[in-house]
Amino acid sequence: MGNEPEWKVERQPAWLVAAIKKTIAELPGGYAEAAEWLDVTENALFNRLRVDGDQIFPLGWAMVLQRAGGSNHIADAIAKHTGGVFVPLADVEDIDNADINQRLMESIEWLGKHSSYIRKATADGVIDADERAQIEENSYQVIAKFQEHITLLFRVFCVTEKSDARECAAPGVVADKSLCMEKSA
């Protein structure tokens, strides 16, 4: 184990434990409610949420709790750790223009915070570890909210079933206007 890369020997990473704990903490009943959802004892939860423990918290349990709480902390943590961004997909039946625009406005708000954080962090000529963590978290939110906006925009206003995949792959090709629905006045 001495020469193994850290990612290979890490049975239960601290970033995943933190996301699970945050998910549990946001449940109205906290750990007691989480234990009920999983039909286990609170001690079973605590035993499996130790980073260096001999037990691990099953991913299936984590996903049940995430769904029960209506959060995305675990999905966000996994996406971040793998170099991606988690973009939740809303049911398009429940989406209108205001929801689509809301995602855009949230992205712009996060972008404004980003600018402020950058100014503050670079004022002394060095970005320290705490400042970097704040910038990275905020940048993730900018990207996630903007991607939610774009995804909803296309899911609501474009008829993807009629599109030709070759058009999507060819740079410079203008999409056929008939493939997108017109907005009614």
N, C-alpha and C positions, 0 to 999 in steps of 0.2 A: 504494500500500500504506500510505501514511502515515495516511490517515483510516479505514482498515478496522478493524473491531473485532478484538480479539486472537483470538477464537475462529475467525474466518474465515480468517486467514492462518497459523494454527498447523498445519503439516503433520503433525507427529508430537509430540503433547504430552508433556511431561515426566512427567505422572502415568501415562500409558500405558507409557512406556519403563520407569518404575520398577516397574510391575506385571509387565511381561514379564521384567525382570531378576530380580525376586523369584521368579517361576515357574521360571526357568532355574536359579537358585541352589539351589532346593530339590530339583531332580532329583538323584538319587544321583551321577550322573556329571557334573553341572554343565553347562558349555558344551560339553564334548566329547560328552556324551550328547544334548544338544539338537541339535547339528550332525548326529549320526547319525539322530535321528528325522526331521529335515528333509532329509537327504541333501544337505547343504551343508557348507562349511568353517566352522571357528570364526571365521575372519576375516570371512566373509560375515555372520555373526551380529553381530560387533562393529561392522562398517560400517553395519549397519542399525539399530543401537541408539544412535546418536548423535542427540541431540535436534536439533542444528543441522546434521546431515549432509545430503548430497544424495540419500541413499537412505532408504526407509522400511521398516519391518518389516511384512510383510504380516499382516493380521489372521488369515487362515487359518493361517499358521504359529503365531501366538500361541495360537490355539485348539487346535491339535495338541499343543503343548507343555503347555498347561493340562490337557488330558485325559491326556496321558502321565504327568504328575506328580500327578494327582488333586487339584489345588488349584482354587480359584475366584478367584485374585487378579485376573485380567484382567476377569472378569465383575463382580466387586465394584467394581473401579476404574471400569468403564464405567457401572455402575449409580449409583455415588456422583456421578460427574461429570454425569450427566443428572438428578440429583435423586431417584433411586430407591434401592431396596434389592434386591439380588440374593438370591433365596431358592432354594437348590438343592432339587430334588424327588427324594427318595429313592424307590427302587422299593418300593412298598407290600408286596410279597411278603416283603421282608426286614425289615419294621418290626413291632415289637410295642409293648405299652403302655410298657415300660421305655424304649424309644427315644423315644417321644412325650414321656414325662415328663422324660427327659434334656434335651431341648430347652428345656422349661420351666425346669428347674433352671439350665441355662446362662444363660438370659435373666435369671433372678433374680440369679445371681452377677454378671453384667455390670451389672445395675441397682445392686447394692451398690457396685461399683467407681465407678459414675457418681456416686452420692451422695458418696463419699469424694473424688473428683476435684473436684466442685463446692465442697465445703467448703474444700478446700485452695486452689483457684483463686480463690475469692472472699474469702479471709481478709484479703488486703491491699486489697480494694476494687476490684481491676482483674483482668480475665482477659487475660493476655498471649497472644501468638500461639502459643507452645508449649502453653500450657494449653488454649487453644481447640482446637488440633489433637488433643490427647489426649481432650478431651471429645467432639469430633465423631466420632473413631474409635470410642470406647467407645459412644456413643449409637447409632451404626450397628450395632454388634454386639448391643446390647439389642434393637433393632427386628428385625434379621435373625433372631436366635435365637427371638424370640417368634413371628415370622411363620412360621418353620419349624415350630414347635410347633403353631400353629393349622392350618397347611396339612396337616400329617401327621394331626392329629386328624380333620379332616374327610375326608381322602382314605381313611383307614382305616375310619372309623365311619359315614360317610354314603354312601348310594347315590345319586350325583348323576344318574345316567341317568333316574331316576324323578321327579326334582324338576321343579316347574313354575317356569319363569323368572319368571312374573308374580308369584309369591309372594315371590321374592327381591327384587323391585323395590319392592314395596309395604311402606312402613314400618309396623311394628306387627303384621304378620301373623305368627302363630305357625306354625312349620313343622309339617307333618303328622308325627306320631310314627312312622308307618309308613315314612317315608323314611329313618330312621336305624336302624342295626342295634342291637339290644339287646346289652349286654355279658353274657356268660354267667358264672355264678358259679363 
